Amino acid sequence: MQFDLTDLRLFVRTAEEGALTRAAARQHLSLAAASARIKALEEQAGLALLYREARGVRLTPAGDAFLHHARGLLHQTERLRAELQEYGGGLRGHLRMFANTTAVMDFLPELLPGFLAAHPRINIDLQEKPNADIARGVRDGRADVGIVAGNVDTDGLRAIHFSTDRLVLVVARGHALARRKSIAFADTLGHDFIGMHADSTLQTYLSRITEQMGRTLKLRIQLSSFDAMCRMIGSGVGIGVVPETTARRNLATMKLVQIELRDDWKWRERRALVREGEALPGYTLALLETLQRHFHADTRTAAAPSSAPHRSAGRPPGNAETHPA
């Protein structure tokens, strides 16, 4: 088969958009030119790659396989371009990262400025995604690194543990629960909650847990950041579950009380995902090392006690790597 990078990018974007018209616009091609390129690909393959439907297009089984390899080829081409630019004194690398809500809003804004300052020839494209989408994105080549927490399908991926996340309940100082030292999550469900937006990793996680209990969260409002959640909780509108790092940062300034959850699922392993068997560029290894260094002090002072059954949220300890190399 003979095709160029424009063909590959067009096909990938058509699959992502579900419509050839939008894909053509993204590629700055006329609809007729884009359609001709897709048809030429199908003629070379001897197979239909797309189902044409009234509302757009979708992949055939052959098209799904072609998409996987097209993304891989584009990824390798981008890596080649970045490495060649190093010799010309240009940008050394472009790192695509998918991360969950906690990572994007909590610790990456603290960690990445130092990394970027230390690596001025590296750019990062950071996108917030749910855990399952993060793993898929790394697996199919849309992301170079994924940051997840909790139970995720890591088939075909290397999972590199870098810290343990603990979820806690936060309430206003004057709330009825404020005197409690610990509480079971089930005992909080009679109270009004402040939550994250519905597509966030944490909100999806809590919704799944309450559904398994046969209960629902009484959500008064859903917000787009943990700090906004804490401000709303501090005003007494409701209570909420947040990462412990978020709670610590906001306890004093927003008049909050942190309460330990008794549930085992409060512990979530944070892991970086990369493709299994793929040689990683030096700048990717540097980022993974930066992640682990950033949390080194926390893992000594705030990690789960050895008796805590927190590993149930992720893979068994023997299956998760603890180093990037």
C-alpha positions in Angstrom: 0.0 0.0 0.0 1.1 3.5 -0.8 -0.1 6.5 1.2 1.3 9.7 2.7 1.0 11.3 6.1 -1.8 13.5 5.0 -3.8 10.3 4.2 -3.1 8.9 7.7 -3.9 12.1 9.5 -7.2 12.5 7.5 -8.2 8.9 8.3 -7.5 9.3 12.0 -9.4 12.6 12.2 -12.3 11.1 10.3 -12.5 8.3 12.9 -12.3 10.8 15.8 -14.9 13.2 14.3 -17.3 10.6 13.0 -17.8 12.8 10.0 -15.7 13.4 6.9 -16.8 17.0 6.6 -15.3 18.0 9.9 -12.2 15.9 9.3 -11.6 17.6 6.0 -12.0 21.0 7.6 -9.3 20.1 10.2 -7.0 19.0 7.4 -7.7 22.1 5.4 -9.0 20.0 2.5 -12.1 20.3 0.4 -14.7 17.6 1.0 -14.2 16.2 -2.5 -10.4 16.0 -2.0 -10.8 14.3 1.4 -13.4 11.8 0.0 -11.1 10.9 -2.9 -8.2 10.3 -0.5 -10.3 8.0 1.7 -11.6 6.1 -1.3 -8.0 5.7 -2.6 -7.0 4.2 0.8 -9.9 1.7 0.6 -9.0 0.8 -3.0 -5.4 0.0 -2.0 -6.6 -2.0 1.0 -9.2 -3.8 -1.1 -11.6 -3.4 1.8 -14.1 -0.9 3.1 -12.6 1.1 6.0 -15.7 3.1 6.8 -19.4 2.6 7.0 -21.1 5.6 5.4 -24.3 6.5 7.2 -26.8 9.4 7.1 -25.3 11.1 10.2 -21.7 10.4 9.4 -19.2 7.6 9.3 -18.0 4.8 11.6 -15.2 2.3 11.3 -15.5 -1.2 9.9 -13.5 -3.9 11.6 -10.8 -3.4 9.0 -11.0 0.3 9.6 -10.5 -0.2 13.3 -7.3 -2.1 12.6 -6.1 0.5 10.1 -6.7 3.3 12.7 -4.6 1.5 15.3 -1.6 1.2 12.9 -2.1 4.7 11.4 -1.9 6.2 14.9 1.3 4.2 15.6 2.9 5.4 12.4 2.0 9.0 13.0 3.4 8.7 16.6 6.7 7.2 15.3 6.9 10.0 12.7 6.4 12.7 15.3 9.1 11.1 17.5 11.5 10.9 14.6 10.9 14.6 13.8 11.5 15.6 17.4 14.7 13.7 17.7 16.0 15.1 14.4 15.2 18.6 15.6 17.5 18.0 18.5 20.5 18.0 16.1 19.4 21.3 14.6 19.0 23.0 17.9 15.2 23.1 17.7 12.6 21.7 19.9 13.8 18.4 21.3 10.4 16.7 22.1 6.7 17.0 22.3 5.1 15.0 25.1 1.4 14.1 25.0 -0.1 13.4 28.4 -3.5 12.2 29.4 -4.3 12.6 33.2 -7.2 12.3 35.6 -8.9 15.1 37.3 -6.8 15.0 40.5 -3.6 15.1 38.6 -4.6 18.0 36.3 -6.0 20.1 39.1 -4.0 19.1 42.1 -0.3 18.1 41.7 0.7 18.6 38.0 0.3 22.4 38.2 2.9 22.2 41.0 5.2 19.7 39.4 5.3 20.7 35.7 6.6 24.2 35.9 9.9 23.0 37.4 10.1 20.2 34.8 9.5 22.6 31.9 12.0 25.1 33.3 14.6 22.3 33.5 13.8 21.1 30.0 13.3 24.2 27.9 13.2 22.3 24.6 10.3 20.1 25.7 6.6 20.9 25.1 3.7 19.1 26.9 0.2 18.7 25.6 -1.8 17.9 28.8 -5.5 16.7 28.5 -7.9 15.8 31.3 -9.5 12.4 30.7 -11.4 9.7 32.6 -9.2 6.7 33.8 -10.5 4.3 31.1 -9.9 6.8 28.3 -6.4 7.5 29.6 -5.4 3.8 29.4 -6.9 3.5 25.9 -5.2 6.7 24.8 -1.8 5.4 25.8 -2.5 2.0 24.4 -3.5 3.2 20.9 -0.8 5.9 20.7 -2.8 9.1 21.2 -0.8 9.8 24.4 2.8 9.1 25.4 2.1 9.0 29.2 -1.0 8.5 31.2 -1.6 9.4 34.9 -4.3 7.3 36.6 -5.5 6.4 40.1 -7.3 3.3 41.2 -8.4 0.3 39.3 -7.6 0.6 35.6 -7.2 -2.1 32.8 -3.4 -1.9 32.1 -3.3 -4.7 29.5 -0.5 -3.9 27.1 0.9 -1.1 29.3 3.6 -0.6 31.9 2.2 0.8 35.1 4.7 2.7 37.2 3.6 3.5 40.7 4.6 6.9 42.0 2.4 7.7 45.0 -0.7 6.6 47.0 -3.8 8.9 47.0 -6.1 9.0 50.0 -9.7 10.4 49.7 -11.1 12.2 52.8 -14.4 13.8 53.7 -14.3 17.6 54.2 -17.0 19.6 56.0 -17.4 23.2 57.3 -16.3 23.8 60.9 -19.8 24.3 62.0 -21.3 21.3 60.3 -23.0 18.5 62.3 -20.3 16.1 61.3 -17.4 18.4 62.2 -16.6 16.7 65.5 -16.2 13.2 63.9 -12.7 11.8 63.6 -13.7 9.2 61.1 -16.9 8.0 59.3 -18.1 5.4 56.9 -19.1 6.8 53.5 -22.5 5.2 53.8 -23.2 7.3 56.9 -22.6 10.5 55.0 -25.2 10.0 52.3 -28.0 11.6 54.2 -26.3 15.0 53.8 -26.1 17.4 50.9 -22.9 17.0 48.8 -20.8 19.3 46.7 -19.2 17.4 43.8 -17.0 17.7 40.8 -18.4 17.8 37.3 -20.1 14.6 36.1 -17.3 13.6 33.7 -14.5 13.9 36.3 -12.6 10.8 37.4 -13.4 11.3 41.1 -17.1 12.0 40.5 -17.4 8.9 38.3 -15.7 6.9 41.0 -18.0 8.1 43.8 -21.1 7.6 41.6 -20.1 4.0 40.9 -19.6 3.3 44.6 -23.0 4.8 45.6 -24.7 2.8 42.9 -23.1 -0.4 44.2 -24.6 0.5 47.6 -28.0 1.1 46.0 -27.8 4.7 47.1 -27.4 8.1 45.4 -25.5 11.3 46.2 -27.6 14.3 47.1 -25.7 16.7 45.0 -26.4 20.4 45.5 -24.0 21.6 42.9 -21.1 20.3 40.7 -18.0 22.3 40.1 -15.0 22.3 37.9 -12.2 22.4 40.5 -11.3 21.0 43.9 -10.6 24.5 45.3 -14.0 25.7 44.2 -15.5 22.7 45.9 -13.7 23.5 49.1 -14.9 27.1 49.0 -18.5 26.0 48.6 -18.1 23.4 51.4 -16.6 26.0 53.7 -19.6 28.1 53.2 -21.8 25.3 54.7 -23.7 24.5 51.5 -22.7 20.8 51.7 -20.0 18.3 52.3 -17.6 16.6 49.9 -15.0 14.0 49.2 -11.6 15.2 47.9 -8.0 14.0 47.8 -6.2 14.5 51.1 -3.6 16.9 49.4 -6.5 19.2 48.4 -8.0 19.1 51.9 -4.6 19.9 53.6 -4.1 22.9 51.2 -7.5 24.4 52.0 -8.2 23.5 55.7 -7.1 26.8 57.3 -8.0 29.3 54.6 -11.5 27.9 54.0 -12.5 26.9 57.5 -12.8 23.2 56.8 -12.5 20.0 58.9 -11.0 16.9 57.5 -12.6 13.6 58.5 -11.1 10.2 57.7 -13.2 7.8 55.7 -13.3 4.2 57.1 -13.8 2.6 53.7 -11.0 0.6 52.1 -11.6 2.2 48.7 -10.3 5.6 50.0 -6.8 4.4 49.1 -6.0 4.7 45.4 -2.6 3.9 43.8 -1.4 6.6 41.4 0.4 5.2 38.4 2.0 6.5 35.3 1.2 4.4 32.2 3.4 3.9 29.1 3.2 1.4 26.3 4.7 -2.0 27.2 7.9 -2.8 25.4 8.5 0.6 24.0 11.8 2.4 24.4 11.1 5.7 26.1 12.9 8.9 25.1 15.1 10.5 27.7 12.6 13.4 28.3 9.8 10.9 29.1 12.1 9.1 31.5 12.9 12.4 33.1 9.2 13.2 33.6 8.6 9.9 35.3 11.6 10.4 37.6 10.3 13.9 38.4 6.9 12.4 39.4 8.6 10.0 41.8 10.9 12.6 43.3 8.0 15.0 43.8 6.1 12.5 45.9 9.1 11.0 47.7 8.7 13.0 50.9 4.9 12.4 50.9 5.4 8.6 50.6 7.6 8.6 53.7 5.3 10.8 55.8 1.7 10.3 54.5 1.6 6.9 52.8 -0.8 4.3 53.9 0.2 2.2 56.9 1.3 -1.3 56.0 -1.8 -2.9 57.6 -4.2 -0.8 55.5 -5.8 -2.8 52.7 -5.4 0.0 50.2 -3.9 -2.2 47.4 -7.3 -3.5 46.5 -7.9 -0.3 44.5 -5.1 -1.2 42.1 -3.0 -4.1 40.9 -1.2 -6.2 43.6 2.1 -4.8 44.7 4.2 -7.3 42.8 2.6 -6.4 39.5 3.2 -2.6 39.6 6.6 -1.2 38.7 8.1 1.4 41.1 10.7 2.8 38.7 10.6 4.3 35.2 13.5 2.4 33.7 
